[in-house]
């Protein structure tokens, strides 16, 4: 699986693209797939 992850709090410079193995789910868990997604920054005026 591939994901975007913040490796620490802060701005988008802390965002990293990672690859990891698919997690094993318990009977009471589900996995959600998000296809279209957007990251937006909030700007103070």
C-alpha positions as CSV (number, residue, x, y, z in Angstrom):
1,X,0.0,0.0,0.0
2,X,1.1,3.6,-0.5
3,X,0.3,6.6,1.7
4,X,1.1,10.2,2.4
5,X,2.1,10.7,6.0
6,X,3.2,13.6,8.2
7,X,6.4,12.5,9.9
8,X,6.0,15.4,12.4
9,X,3.6,18.3,12.9
10,X,4.0,21.4,10.8
11,X,3.6,22.4,7.2
12,X,3.6,20.3,4.0
13,X,7.4,20.0,4.1
14,X,6.9,17.3,6.7
15,X,4.7,15.2,4.4
16,X,6.3,12.0,3.1
17,X,5.3,9.4,0.6
18,X,5.6,5.9,2.1
19,X,4.9,2.3,1.1
20,X,3.9,-0.3,3.7
21,X,2.3,-3.8,3.9
22,X,-1.5,-4.1,4.0
23,X,-2.6,-4.3,7.6
24,X,-4.4,-7.4,9.0
25,X,-7.9,-6.5,10.1
26,X,-9.8,-7.8,13.1
27,X,-13.4,-9.0,12.7
28,X,-14.7,-5.6,14.1
29,X,-12.5,-3.4,11.8
30,X,-12.9,-2.2,8.2
31,X,-10.5,-0.6,5.7
32,X,-11.6,2.5,3.9
33,X,-10.3,3.3,0.4
34,X,-10.2,7.0,-0.5
35,X,-9.7,7.7,-4.2
36,X,-9.9,11.4,-4.8
37,X,-8.3,13.4,-2.0
38,X,-6.8,16.9,-1.6
39,X,-4.6,18.5,1.0
40,X,-5.2,22.2,1.5
41,X,-3.3,24.7,3.7
42,X,-5.1,27.2,5.8
43,X,-3.8,30.8,5.4
44,X,-4.3,33.4,8.0
45,X,-5.3,36.8,6.5
